[in-house]
């Protein structure tokens, strides 16, 4: 709700801005280790490349949404 509400407020003064929440997927890291992240996760550098690809293709119409690292729109 914070992202959705903030995106509405931001659009009033920065109309060409997209504020989103992004799910990075499972990344091989200390945070994901207890959840088998080392086996099912992907390297951090791959995750970053995928997330930047999504960010580069955002438009203001995406503002307030929840998206995955692959660009898929996720339900709230």
MODELLER restraints for C-alpha pairs under 7 A, 6 or more apart:
rsr = mdl.restraints
at = mdl.atoms
rsr.add(forms.Gaussian(group=physical.xy_distance, feature=features.Distance(at['CA:3:A'], at['CA:19:A']), mean=6.86, stdev=0.5))
rsr.add(forms.Gaussian(group=physical.xy_distance, feature=features.Distance(at['CA:3:A'], at['CA:20:A']), mean=6.45, stdev=0.5))
rsr.add(forms.Gaussian(group=physical.xy_distance, feature=features.Distance(at['CA:3:A'], at['CA:21:A']), mean=6.74, stdev=0.5))
rsr.add(forms.Gaussian(group=physical.xy_distance, feature=features.Distance(at['CA:3:A'], at['CA:64:A']), mean=5.72, stdev=0.5))
rsr.add(forms.Gaussian(group=physical.xy_distance, feature=features.Distance(at['CA:4:A'], at['CA:64:A']), mean=4.28, stdev=0.5))
rsr.add(forms.Gaussian(group=physical.xy_distance, feature=features.Distance(at['CA:4:A'], at['CA:65:A']), mean=6.97, stdev=0.5))
rsr.add(forms.Gaussian(group=physical.xy_distance, feature=features.Distance(at['CA:7:A'], at['CA:19:A']), mean=5.43, stdev=0.5))
rsr.add(forms.Gaussian(group=physical.xy_distance, feature=features.Distance(at['CA:7:A'], at['CA:63:A']), mean=5.90, stdev=0.5))
rsr.add(forms.Gaussian(group=physical.xy_distance, feature=features.Distance(at['CA:7:A'], at['CA:64:A']), mean=5.16, stdev=0.5))
rsr.add(forms.Gaussian(group=physical.xy_distance, feature=features.Distance(at['CA:11:A'], at['CA:17:A']), mean=6.75, stdev=0.5))
rsr.add(forms.Gaussian(group=physical.xy_distance, feature=features.Distance(at['CA:16:A'], at['CA:60:A']), mean=5.52, stdev=0.5))
rsr.add(forms.Gaussian(group=physical.xy_distance, feature=features.Distance(at['CA:17:A'], at['CA:60:A']), mean=5.32, stdev=0.5))
rsr.add(forms.Gaussian(group=physical.xy_distance, feature=features.Distance(at['CA:18:A'], at['CA:58:A']), mean=6.90, stdev=0.5))
rsr.add(forms.Gaussian(group=physical.xy_distance, feature=features.Distance(at['CA:18:A'], at['CA:59:A']), mean=6.26, stdev=0.5))
rsr.add(forms.Gaussian(group=physical.xy_distance, feature=features.Distance(at['CA:18:A'], at['CA:60:A']), mean=4.66, stdev=0.5))
rsr.add(forms.Gaussian(group=physical.xy_distance, feature=features.Distance(at['CA:18:A'], at['CA:62:A']), mean=6.03, stdev=0.5))
rsr.add(forms.Gaussian(group=physical.xy_distance, feature=features.Distance(at['CA:18:A'], at['CA:63:A']), mean=4.11, stdev=0.5))
rsr.add(forms.Gaussian(group=physical.xy_distance, feature=features.Distance(at['CA:19:A'], at['CA:63:A']), mean=4.77, stdev=0.5))
rsr.add(forms.Gaussian(group=physical.xy_distance, feature=features.Distance(at['CA:19:A'], at['CA:64:A']), mean=5.75, stdev=0.5))
rsr.add(forms.Gaussian(group=physical.xy_distance, feature=features.Distance(at['CA:20:A'], at['CA:63:A']), mean=5.60, stdev=0.5))
rsr.add(forms.Gaussian(group=physical.xy_distance, feature=features.Distance(at['CA:20:A'], at['CA:64:A']), mean=5.27, stdev=0.5))
rsr.add(forms.Gaussian(group=physical.xy_distance, feature=features.Distance(at['CA:20:A'], at['CA:65:A']), mean=5.24, stdev=0.5))
rsr.add(forms.Gaussian(group=physical.xy_distance, feature=features.Distance(at['CA:20:A'], at['CA:66:A']), mean=5.88, stdev=0.5))
rsr.add(forms.Gaussian(group=physical.xy_distance, feature=features.Distance(at['CA:21:A'], at['CA:65:A']), mean=6.46, stdev=0.5))
rsr.add(forms.Gaussian(group=physical.xy_distance, feature=features.Distance(at['CA:21:A'], at['CA:66:A']), mean=4.74, stdev=0.5))
rsr.add(forms.Gaussian(group=physical.xy_distance, feature=features.Distance(at['CA:21:A'], at['CA:67:A']), mean=6.40, stdev=0.5))
rsr.add(forms.Gaussian(group=physical.xy_distance, feature=features.Distance(at['CA:22:A'], at['CA:66:A']), mean=5.75, stdev=0.5))
rsr.add(forms.Gaussian(group=physical.xy_distance, feature=features.Distance(at['CA:22:A'], at['CA:67:A']), mean=4.96, stdev=0.5))
rsr.add(forms.Gaussian(group=physical.xy_distance, feature=features.Distance(at['CA:22:A'], at['CA:68:A']), mean=5.48, stdev=0.5))
rsr.add(forms.Gaussian(group=physical.xy_distance, feature=features.Distance(at['CA:22:A'], at['CA:69:A']), mean=6.67, stdev=0.5))
rsr.add(forms.Gaussian(group=physical.xy_distance, feature=features.Distance(at['CA:23:A'], at['CA:67:A']), mean=6.27, stdev=0.5))
rsr.add(forms.Gaussian(group=physical.xy_distance, feature=features.Distance(at['CA:23:A'], at['CA:68:A']), mean=4.65, stdev=0.5))
rsr.add(forms.Gaussian(group=physical.xy_distance, feature=features.Distance(at['CA:23:A'], at['CA:69:A']), mean=5.96, stdev=0.5))
rsr.add(forms.Gaussian(group=physical.xy_distance, feature=features.Distance(at['CA:24:A'], at['CA:47:A']), mean=6.56, stdev=0.5))
rsr.add(forms.Gaussian(group=physical.xy_distance, feature=features.Distance(at['CA:24:A'], at['CA:51:A']), mean=6.90, stdev=0.5))
rsr.add(forms.Gaussian(group=physical.xy_distance, feature=features.Distance(at['CA:24:A'], at['CA:68:A']), mean=6.30, stdev=0.5))
rsr.add(forms.Gaussian(group=physical.xy_distance, feature=features.Distance(at['CA:24:A'], at['CA:69:A']), mean=5.09, stdev=0.5))
rsr.add(forms.Gaussian(group=physical.xy_distance, feature=features.Distance(at['CA:25:A'], at['CA:69:A']), mean=6.48, stdev=0.5))
rsr.add(forms.Gaussian(group=physical.xy_distance, feature=features.Distance(at['CA:26:A'], at['CA:32:A']), mean=6.98, stdev=0.5))
rsr.add(forms.Gaussian(group=physical.xy_distance, feature=features.Distance(at['CA:26:A'], at['CA:37:A']), mean=6.36, stdev=0.5))
rsr.add(forms.Gaussian(group=physical.xy_distance, feature=features.Distance(at['CA:26:A'], at['CA:41:A']), mean=4.66, stdev=0.5))
rsr.add(forms.Gaussian(group=physical.xy_distance, feature=features.Distance(at['CA:26:A'], at['CA:42:A']), mean=6.55, stdev=0.5))
rsr.add(forms.Gaussian(group=physical.xy_distance, feature=features.Distance(at['CA:27:A'], at['CA:37:A']), mean=6.37, stdev=0.5))
rsr.add(forms.Gaussian(group=physical.xy_distance, feature=features.Distance(at['CA:27:A'], at['CA:41:A']), mean=4.43, stdev=0.5))
rsr.add(forms.Gaussian(group=physical.xy_distance, feature=features.Distance(at['CA:27:A'], at['CA:42:A']), mean=4.87, stdev=0.5))
rsr.add(forms.Gaussian(group=physical.xy_distance, feature=features.Distance(at['CA:27:A'], at['CA:43:A']), mean=5.95, stdev=0.5))
rsr.add(forms.Gaussian(group=physical.xy_distance, feature=features.Distance(at['CA:27:A'], at['CA:44:A']), mean=5.80, stdev=0.5))
rsr.add(forms.Gaussian(group=physical.xy_distance, feature=features.Distance(at['CA:27:A'], at['CA:47:A']), mean=6.81, stdev=0.5))
rsr.add(forms.Gaussian(group=physical.xy_distance, feature=features.Distance(at['CA:28:A'], at['CA:37:A']), mean=5.07, stdev=0.5))
rsr.add(forms.Gaussian(group=physical.xy_distance, feature=features.Distance(at['CA:28:A'], at['CA:38:A']), mean=4.99, stdev=0.5))
rsr.add(forms.Gaussian(group=physical.xy_distance, feature=features.Distance(at['CA:28:A'], at['CA:41:A']), mean=4.51, stdev=0.5))
rsr.add(forms.Gaussian(group=physical.xy_distance, feature=features.Distance(at['CA:28:A'], at['CA:42:A']), mean=5.27, stdev=0.5))
rsr.add(forms.Gaussian(group=physical.xy_distance, feature=features.Distance(at['CA:28:A'], at['CA:43:A']), mean=5.39, stdev=0.5))
rsr.add(forms.Gaussian(group=physical.xy_distance, feature=features.Distance(at['CA:28:A'], at['CA:44:A']), mean=6.48, stdev=0.5))
rsr.add(forms.Gaussian(group=physical.xy_distance, feature=features.Distance(at['CA:29:A'], at['CA:37:A']), mean=6.71, stdev=0.5))
rsr.add(forms.Gaussian(group=physical.xy_distance, feature=features.Distance(at['CA:50:A'], at['CA:69:A']), mean=5.71, stdev=0.5))
rsr.add(forms.Gaussian(group=physical.xy_distance, feature=features.Distance(at['CA:50:A'], at['CA:70:A']), mean=6.48, stdev=0.5))
rsr.add(forms.Gaussian(group=physical.xy_distance, feature=features.Distance(at['CA:51:A'], at['CA:69:A']), mean=4.88, stdev=0.5))
rsr.add(forms.Gaussian(group=physical.xy_distance, feature=features.Distance(at['CA:54:A'], at['CA:69:A']), mean=6.64, stdev=0.5))
rsr.add(forms.Gaussian(group=physical.xy_distance, feature=features.Distance(at['CA:54:A'], at['CA:70:A']), mean=6.79, stdev=0.5))
rsr.add(forms.Gaussian(group=physical.xy_distance, feature=features.Distance(at['CA:54:A'], at['CA:71:A']), mean=5.43, stdev=0.5))
rsr.add(forms.Gaussian(group=physical.xy_distance, feature=features.Distance(at['CA:66:A'], at['CA:73:A']), mean=6.01, stdev=0.5))
rsr.add(forms.Gaussian(group=physical.xy_distance, feature=features.Distance(at['CA:66:A'], at['CA:74:A']), mean=5.34, stdev=0.5))
rsr.add(forms.Gaussian(group=physical.xy_distance, feature=features.Distance(at['CA:66:A'], at['CA:75:A']), mean=6.85, stdev=0.5))
rsr.add(forms.Gaussian(group=physical.xy_distance, feature=features.Distance(at['CA:66:A'], at['CA:76:A']), mean=6.72, stdev=0.5))
rsr.add(forms.Gaussian(group=physical.xy_distance, feature=features.Distance(at['CA:67:A'], at['CA:73:A']), mean=4.45, stdev=0.5))
rsr.add(forms.Gaussian(group=physical.xy_distance, feature=features.Distance(at['CA:67:A'], at['CA:74:A']), mean=5.21, stdev=0.5))
rsr.add(forms.Gaussian(group=physical.xy_distance, feature=features.Distance(at['CA:68:A'], at['CA:74:A']), mean=6.65, stdev=0.5))
